[in-house]
Amino acid sequence: MNKSETLTKLAPALVKAQATMAGATKSAANPFFKSKYANLEEVIKVVKAAFAENGLSFVQFPVSEDGTAGVETIILHESGEFISNEFLLKCAKTDPQGMGSAITYARRYGLQSACGIPSEDDDGNAASEPMSKARAIELLSQAIDIKALQSAWKSISSEDVAKNPDVVGLKEARKAEFTTK
C-alpha cells in the first residue's frame, strides 16, 4: 500500500463516507453460474455521492506485469492526501479481451475493498468451486462456448452423457475430446 505522509484529513472523510454507503445492488446476471452480482457500475454508484459529499474521489489506472493485469486504485482527498494499492490477477488469456476482463474484475473488487463496501457472495466463490456433474450436464446442453464445453467434459463421463436425455448428439462428441491450440 502507498499513502501520503499524513492521513489526518482523508481518514475522517473516509469514515464519514463509509457510514453513508450501502452495499452495491446485485443487478447483473452471470448466466454461466446462474447468479447475480454487483457490477462495476453499481459499485461506482455506491461510492460517488458519498465520496463527493466528503471531499473524496478515486481513480483507477490499469497495470500489468508478467501475464497479470489489474488496477491501481487511488483514493484521494481534496487536501492532497491519498492511499493506494494495486490489485493484479493472473490472466487466463493474455489477449486484449482477457486482459480487459481482468482489469474490469480488478476495478470492481479493488474499489469495493478500498472503500469498504459490503458485498454479498457472488461469482467469485462459485467460480472457485468444483463443477457438479448435474451442472456440467446442464452446461453441455446449453453451451455454445468451447471453454465451457471443455470444463464440462472434465466433470462427467461418457456414461453420464449417455444417460441424460437433455444432451442430444453429444455422446459421439465425447469421444473426440476438445483441445485448444
Residue, then its C-alpha position, 0 to 999 in steps of 0.5 A: m500500500n502507498k499513502s501520503e505522509t499524513l492521513t489526518k484529513l482523508a481518514p475522517a472523510l473516509v469514515k464519514a463516507q463509509a457510514t453513508m454507503a450501502g452495499a452495491t445492488k446485485s443487478a447483473a446476471n452471470p448466466f454461466f453460474k446462474s447468479k447475480y452480482a454487483n457490477l462495476e457500475e453499481v459499485i461506482k454508484v455506491v461510492k460517488a455521492a458519498f465520496a463527493e459529499n466528503g471531499l473524496s474521489f478515486v481513480q483507477f489506472p490499469v497495470s500489468e506485469d508478467g501475464t497479470a493485469g489489474v488496477e491501481t486504485i487511488i483514493l484521494h482527498e481534496s487536501g492532497e492526501f491519498i492511499s493506494n494499492e494495486f490489485l493484479l490477477k493472473c490472466a487466463k488469456t493474455d489477449p486484449q479481451g482477457m486482459g480487459s476482463a481482468i482489469t474490469y474484475a480488478r476495478r470492481y473488487g479493488l474499489q469495493s475493498a478500498c472503500g469498504i463496501p459490503s458485498e454479498d457472495d457472488d461469482g467469485n466463490a462459485a467460480s472457485e468451486p468444483m463443477s457438479k456433474a448435474r451442472a456440467i450436464e446442464l452446461l453441455s446442453q446449453a453451451i455454445d462456448i468451447k471453454a465451457l464445453q471443455s470444463a464440462w467434459k472434465s466433470i462427467s463421463s461418457e456414461d453420464v452423457a449417455k444417460n441424460p436425455d437433455v444432451v442430444g448428439l453429444k455422446e459421439a462428441r465425447k469421444a473426440e475430446f476438445t483441445t485448444k491450440 
